[in-house]
Amino acid sequence: MNQHASKKSVPPSVGADVSGIETLLNRNLPEVFGEGDPARRRAAIQELYTEDCVLCVPPGTFVGHDALDKFAGDLRATHPHYVYTPHGAPQVLHNSGRLAWGSGPKGETPPPT
């Protein structure tokens, strides 16, 4: 433990409203990455993300609405008939969160990813 930390420290999100993280996780999957209509996808990105948002994925790091929109649109174009399905509710801890999800053809049960 460093000299400035103590066992009595309070995590930064204690008492904070983390509903925005839950909203982002719940809406991001269908409205950004699952949206095939470019205008609706762009509107969702502008509503959900700051202009300087950062997406870190295996191909690299993408910054801003334009980069996120292009990445999501390009990804969507590779599997236009797939749907993205959450496997449960978002899990939020402090100032971050995660959402387990799967993808597959519409009407089929997606495998866990």
Backbone as a chain_set.jsonl record, in Angstrom:
{"seq": "MNQHASKKSVPPSVGADVSGIETLLNRNLPEVFGEGDPARRRAAIQELYTEDCVLCVPPGTFVGHDALDKFAGDLRATHPHYVYTPHGAPQVLHNSGRLAWGSGPKGETPPPT", "coords": {"N": [[0.846, -1.173, 0.0], [0.57, 2.202, -0.857], [2.016, 5.223, 0.51], [0.061, 7.176, 0.635], [-2.404, 6.028, 0.538], [-5.046, 4.543, 2.4], [-6.671, 2.137, 4.503], [-9.094, 3.168, 5.021], [-9.887, 4.632, 2.883], [-12.223, 5.881, 0.52], [-13.808, 4.522, -2.282], [-13.841, 6.191, -5.494], [-16.374, 6.216, -6.694], [-18.305, 5.802, -4.788], [-21.427, 6.572, -3.687], [-21.836, 7.976, -5.987], [-23.667, 8.657, -8.993], [-24.077, 6.101, -11.104], [-25.655, 5.464, -13.194], [-25.455, 6.389, -15.772], [-23.425, 4.879, -16.914], [-24.604, 2.356, -16.989], [-26.7, 2.935, -18.752], [-25.25, 3.586, -21.084], [-24.015, 1.067, -21.607], [-26.282, -0.574, -21.986], [-27.519, 0.617, -24.215], [-25.548, 0.926, -26.172], [-24.891, -1.525, -27.46], [-27.247, -2.375, -29.085], [-27.892, 0.087, -30.415], [-25.613, 1.321, -31.421], [-23.453, -0.523, -32.25], [-25.097, -2.538, -33.238], [-26.758, -1.311, -35.023], [-27.941, -0.898, -38.266], [-28.671, 1.225, -39.857], [-27.144, 4.068, -40.987], [-27.729, 6.799, -40.252], [-29.315, 6.627, -37.919], [-27.498, 5.252, -36.29], [-25.431, 7.159, -36.09], [-26.774, 9.237, -34.789], [-27.251, 8.04, -32.302], [-24.613, 7.668, -31.412], [-23.808, 10.345, -31.12], [-25.497, 11.11, -29.08], [-24.837, 9.381, -26.953], [-22.04, 9.414, -26.551], [-19.11, 11.39, -25.776], [-17.531, 13.949, -27.765], [-14.812, 13.479, -27.882], [-14.514, 10.756, -27.454], [-13.073, 7.486, -26.802], [-12.255, 4.497, -28.351], [-11.037, 1.387, -27.736], [-9.834, -1.316, -29.292], [-8.881, -4.567, -30.638], [-7.78, -3.967, -33.342], [-6.765, -1.394, -32.941], [-6.659, 1.964, -31.544], [-9.286, 4.227, -31.507], [-10.445, 7.5, -31.953], [-12.972, 9.805, -31.217], [-16.211, 10.814, -32.583], [-16.484, 10.388, -35.399], [-14.576, 8.372, -35.932], [-15.478, 6.28, -34.261], [-18.021, 5.856, -35.371], [-17.339, 5.041, -37.995], [-15.867, 2.682, -37.443], [-17.842, 1.095, -36.124], [-19.793, 0.968, -38.157], [-18.352, -0.291, -40.242], [-17.793, -2.732, -39.002], [-20.398, -3.683, -38.581], [-21.192, -4.037, -41.224], [-19.863, -6.35, -41.928], [-21.347, -8.445, -40.932], [-24.275, -8.174, -41.523], [-26.739, -9.388, -40.973], [-26.674, -10.254, -38.402], [-27.511, -10.155, -34.902], [-26.947, -8.475, -31.82], [-26.834, -9.616, -28.607], [-27.446, -9.083, -25.206], [-26.158, -10.875, -22.394], [-27.513, -10.937, -19.761], [-27.614, -8.411, -17.153], [-25.946, -5.172, -17.148], [-22.815, -4.866, -15.451], [-21.651, -2.763, -13.056], [-18.979, -1.078, -11.611], [-17.412, 1.142, -9.562], [-16.153, 3.56, -11.651], [-16.564, 2.269, -14.054], [-17.686, -0.325, -16.311], [-19.159, -3.441, -17.445], [-20.504, -5.636, -19.938], [-21.733, -8.691, -20.642], [-22.112, -10.4, -23.716], [-23.478, -11.753, -26.775], [-23.332, -12.733, -30.253], [-25.078, -13.394, -33.285], [-26.975, -14.982, -35.954], [-30.21, -13.531, -36.472], [-32.868, -14.617, -34.453], [-31.681, -16.94, -33.598], [-30.083, -18.523, -30.803], [-27.484, -16.756, -29.439], [-24.032, -17.664, -29.051], [-22.084, -17.492, -26.008], [-19.763, -14.788, -25.73]], "CA": [[0.0, 0.0, 0.0], [1.428, 3.383, -0.895], [1.94, 6.038, 1.721], [-1.091, 8.075, 0.622], [-3.639, 5.263, 0.616], [-5.327, 3.935, 3.687], [-7.784, 1.198, 4.456], [-10.317, 3.933, 5.2], [-10.175, 5.375, 1.662], [-13.511, 5.61, -0.095], [-13.693, 4.483, -3.742], [-14.351, 7.43, -6.085], [-17.763, 6.168, -7.149], [-19.243, 5.604, -3.692], [-22.402, 7.653, -3.649], [-21.971, 8.592, -7.308], [-24.693, 8.105, -9.874], [-23.435, 5.343, -12.183], [-26.694, 5.067, -14.139], [-24.997, 6.707, -17.123], [-22.649, 3.729, -17.4], [-25.592, 1.327, -17.323], [-27.388, 3.385, -19.966], [-24.326, 3.409, -22.203], [-23.858, -0.363, -21.91], [-27.542, -1.117, -22.509], [-27.875, 1.195, -25.51], [-24.432, 0.823, -27.103], [-24.951, -2.763, -28.237], [-28.209, -2.329, -30.197], [-28.032, 1.359, -31.115], [-24.366, 1.716, -32.081], [-22.845, -1.637, -32.976], [-26.112, -3.35, -33.89], [-27.604, -0.493, -35.901], [-27.565, -0.926, -39.667], [-28.975, 2.5, -40.497], [-26.087, 5.015, -40.612], [-28.233, 8.013, -39.607], [-29.704, 6.285, -36.542], [-26.271, 4.934, -35.551], [-24.73, 8.412, -35.815], [-27.541, 9.957, -33.765], [-26.987, 7.366, -31.022], [-23.234, 7.991, -31.022], [-23.773, 11.736, -30.665], [-26.217, 11.199, -27.811], [-24.227, 8.564, -25.908], [-20.598, 9.593, -26.404], [-18.511, 12.713, -25.922], [-16.847, 14.106, -29.057], [-13.453, 12.928, -27.79], [-14.584, 9.373, -26.962], [-11.971, 6.614, -27.213], [-12.579, 3.085, -28.508], [-9.824, 0.558, -27.776], [-10.156, -2.653, -29.793], [-7.655, -5.186, -31.163], [-7.087, -3.304, -34.462], [-6.138, -0.139, -32.556], [-7.397, 2.939, -30.748], [-10.025, 5.141, -32.365], [-10.846, 8.654, -31.157], [-13.983, 10.708, -31.744], [-17.457, 10.312, -33.17], [-16.281, 9.89, -36.765], [-13.843, 7.106, -35.881], [-16.37, 5.271, -33.692], [-19.053, 5.598, -36.37], [-16.747, 4.254, -39.083], [-15.556, 1.342, -36.949], [-19.095, 0.366, -35.894], [-20.413, 0.715, -39.46], [-17.557, -1.307, -40.948], [-18.021, -4.007, -38.322], [-21.786, -4.083, -38.869], [-21.265, -4.457, -42.626], [-19.319, -7.704, -42.081], [-22.391, -9.397, -40.527], [-25.479, -7.34, -41.447], [-27.902, -10.141, -40.516], [-26.473, -10.648, -37.011], [-27.987, -9.32, -33.811], [-26.104, -8.513, -30.626], [-27.736, -9.898, -27.498], [-26.804, -9.116, -23.895], [-26.338, -12.053, -21.544], [-27.693, -10.422, -18.41], [-27.575, -6.967, -16.922], [-24.6, -4.608, -17.019], [-22.172, -4.856, -14.137], [-20.978, -1.483, -12.89], [-18.162, -0.961, -10.413], [-16.71, 2.418, -9.562], [-16.461, 4.352, -12.844], [-16.459, 1.431, -15.242], [-18.704, -1.364, -16.365], [-19.021, -4.446, -18.498], [-21.736, -6.289, -20.333], [-21.516, -9.924, -21.393], [-23.009, -10.397, -24.864], [-23.189, -12.689, -27.846], [-23.864, -12.309, -31.547], [-25.408, -14.479, -34.184], [-28.114, -14.699, -36.811], [-31.465, -13.195, -35.798], [-33.736, -15.752, -34.165], [-30.913, -18.031, -33.025], [-29.443, -18.207, -29.545], [-26.066, -16.478, -29.661], [-23.12, -18.261, -28.08], [-21.391, -16.494, -25.187], [-18.508, -14.277, -26.26]], "C": [[0.889, 1.233, 0.0], [1.155, 4.276, 0.308], [0.714, 6.944, 1.774], [-2.42, 7.338, 0.747], [-3.826, 4.739, 2.035], [-6.502, 2.996, 3.536], [-9.117, 1.92, 4.592], [-10.672, 4.749, 3.959], [-11.515, 4.94, 1.087], [-13.33, 5.583, -1.599], [-14.355, 5.711, -4.353], [-15.81, 7.386, -6.486], [-18.762, 5.96, -6.019], [-20.147, 6.824, -3.613], [-22.621, 8.337, -4.984], [-23.081, 7.906, -8.101], [-23.997, 7.417, -11.057], [-24.455, 4.895, -13.228], [-26.298, 5.374, -15.574], [-24.193, 5.572, -17.733], [-23.599, 2.613, -17.809], [-26.324, 1.68, -18.613], [-26.511, 3.175, -21.189], [-24.214, 1.938, -22.588], [-25.129, -0.958, -22.504], [-27.861, -0.621, -23.911], [-26.796, 1.016, -26.571], [-24.553, -0.391, -28.026], [-25.974, -2.681, -29.373], [-28.152, -1.061, -31.038], [-26.766, 1.836, -31.818], [-23.845, 0.543, -32.903], [-23.86, -2.514, -33.696], [-26.967, -2.608, -34.901], [-27.081, -0.486, -37.329], [-27.818, 0.376, -40.404], [-27.947, 3.542, -40.049], [-26.583, 6.262, -39.879], [-28.637, 7.739, -38.159], [-28.478, 5.956, -35.694], [-25.554, 6.225, -35.154], [-25.456, 9.213, -34.74], [-27.308, 9.341, -32.38], [-25.579, 7.687, -30.521], [-23.163, 9.406, -30.464], [-24.477, 11.911, -29.321], [-25.474, 10.503, -26.669], [-22.776, 8.909, -25.586], [-20.185, 11.049, -26.489], [-17.763, 12.751, -27.252], [-15.445, 13.497, -29.04], [-13.425, 11.494, -27.248], [-13.434, 8.54, -27.531], [-12.473, 5.172, -27.233], [-11.271, 2.323, -28.648], [-10.232, -0.866, -28.13], [-8.899, -3.248, -30.41], [-7.014, -4.502, -32.375], [-6.397, -2.002, -34.084], [-7.024, 0.716, -31.684], [-8.0, 3.965, -31.701], [-10.597, 6.255, -31.505], [-11.883, 9.487, -31.903], [-15.174, 10.019, -32.377], [-17.236, 9.703, -34.553], [-15.602, 8.525, -36.762], [-14.707, 5.988, -35.322], [-17.438, 4.88, -34.698], [-18.515, 4.733, -37.508], [-16.461, 2.829, -38.621], [-16.833, 0.517, -36.779], [-19.785, 0.028, -37.216], [-19.68, -0.35, -40.249], [-17.765, -2.684, -40.331], [-19.406, -4.543, -38.643], [-21.904, -4.622, -40.3], [-20.722, -5.876, -42.835], [-20.343, -8.776, -41.746], [-23.731, -8.661, -40.416], [-26.717, -8.07, -40.919], [-27.771, -10.609, -39.071], [-27.147, -9.653, -36.061], [-27.035, -9.5, -32.639], [-27.025, -8.59, -29.42], [-26.99, -9.892, -26.171], [-27.11, -10.429, -23.171], [-26.416, -11.574, -20.103], [-27.589, -8.911, -18.366], [-26.133, -6.464, -16.879], [-24.104, -4.719, -15.584], [-21.355, -3.578, -14.048], [-20.236, -1.486, -11.565], [-17.314, 0.288, -10.546], [-17.089, 3.193, -10.822], [-16.294, 3.551, -14.119], [-17.552, 0.37, -15.206], [-18.401, -2.348, -17.465], [-20.376, -5.079, -18.746], [-21.366, -7.524, -21.134], [-22.538, -9.962, -22.527], [-22.585, -11.481, -25.844], [-23.758, -12.156, -29.14], [-24.125, -13.534, -32.401], [-26.599, -14.095, -35.043], [-29.389, -14.457, -36.002], [-32.324, -14.447, -35.638], [-33.01, -16.958, -33.585], [-30.296, -17.585, -31.713], [-27.955, -17.965, -29.781], [-25.193, -17.18, -28.632], [-22.481, -17.178, -27.231], [-20.087, -16.064, -25.855], [-17.719, -13.608, -25.165]], "O": [[1.851, 1.307, 0.764], [0.173, 4.09, 1.027], [0.36, 7.434, 2.847], [-3.448, 7.954, 1.031], [-2.859, 4.526, 2.765], [-7.239, 3.059, 2.552], [-10.164, 1.339, 4.307], [-11.657, 5.486, 3.975], [-11.887, 3.769, 1.164], [-12.758, 6.517, -2.161], [-15.326, 6.227, -3.798], [-16.435, 8.439, -6.609], [-19.966, 5.942, -6.272], [-19.683, 7.957, -3.487], [-23.499, 9.19, -5.105], [-23.383, 6.73, -7.895], [-23.402, 8.081, -11.905], [-24.152, 4.039, -14.06], [-26.751, 4.699, -16.499], [-24.272, 5.331, -18.937], [-23.418, 1.993, -18.858], [-26.541, 0.818, -19.465], [-26.965, 2.653, -22.207], [-24.308, 1.597, -23.767], [-25.057, -1.764, -23.432], [-28.419, -1.368, -24.715], [-27.11, 0.961, -27.76], [-24.34, -0.283, -29.233], [-25.607, -2.898, -30.527], [-28.342, -1.122, -32.253], [-26.839, 2.671, -32.72], [-23.804, 0.619, -34.131], [-23.512, -3.173, -34.676], [-27.81, -3.211, -35.564], [-25.933, -0.12, -37.581], [-27.24, 0.609, -41.465], [-27.879, 3.869, -38.865], [-25.91, 6.735, -38.964], [-28.334, 8.535, -37.27], [-28.412, 6.329, -34.523], [-25.119, 6.369, -34.011], [-24.815, 9.805, -33.872], [-27.183, 10.069, -31.394], [-25.386, 7.948, -29.334], [-22.521, 9.636, -29.439], [-24.094, 12.763, -28.52], [-25.483, 10.989, -25.538], [-22.333, 8.711, -24.455], [-20.818, 11.848, -27.179], [-17.405, 11.708, -27.799], [-14.949, 13.05, -30.075], [-12.433, 11.07, -26.654], [-12.895, 8.844, -28.596], [-13.043, 4.688, -26.255], [-10.49, 2.577, -29.565], [-10.902, -1.538, -27.346], [-7.944, -2.52, -30.682], [-5.785, -4.455, -32.44], [-5.528, -1.537, -34.822], [-8.026, 0.244, -31.147], [-7.322, 4.499, -32.578], [-11.17, 5.994, -30.447], [-11.697, 9.83, -33.07], [-15.155, 8.822, -32.665], [-17.747, 8.622, -34.845], [-16.003, 7.627, -37.502], [-14.684, 4.871, -35.837], [-17.731, 3.695, -34.862], [-19.18, 3.789, -37.933], [-16.776, 1.873, -39.33], [-16.902, -0.624, -37.234], [-20.305, -1.076, -37.378], [-20.306, -1.216, -40.859], [-17.897, -3.679, -41.043], [-19.566, -5.726, -38.942], [-22.649, -5.571, -40.542], [-21.079, -6.533, -43.812], [-20.227, -9.905, -42.222], [-24.268, -8.538, -39.315], [-27.656, -7.42, -40.46], [-28.661, -11.291, -38.562], [-27.323, -8.478, -36.382], [-26.402, -10.544, -32.489], [-27.891, -7.736, -29.232], [-26.005, -10.615, -26.015], [-28.187, -11.006, -23.327], [-25.49, -11.785, -19.319], [-27.492, -8.235, -19.39], [-25.21, -7.231, -16.607], [-24.884, -4.672, -14.633], [-20.471, -3.339, -14.871], [-20.791, -1.849, -10.528], [-16.589, 0.462, -11.526], [-18.274, 3.457, -11.029], [-15.922, 4.101, -15.155], [-18.244, 0.196, -14.203], [-17.522, -2.136, -18.3], [-21.265, -5.064, -17.895], [-20.75, -7.415, -22.195], [-23.698, -9.601, -22.329], [-21.494, -12.043, -25.754], [-24.573, -11.233, -29.134], [-23.475, -14.569, -32.254], [-27.166, -13.014, -34.883], [-29.615, -15.1, -34.977], [-32.482, -15.231, -36.574], [-33.653, -17.902, -33.126], [-30.016, -16.401, -31.527], [-27.245, -18.848, -30.263], [-25.57, -17.28, -27.465], [-22.348, -16.044, -27.691], [-19.395, -16.877, -26.468], [-16.621, -13.108, -25.411]]}, "num_chains": 1, "name": "protein.A"}
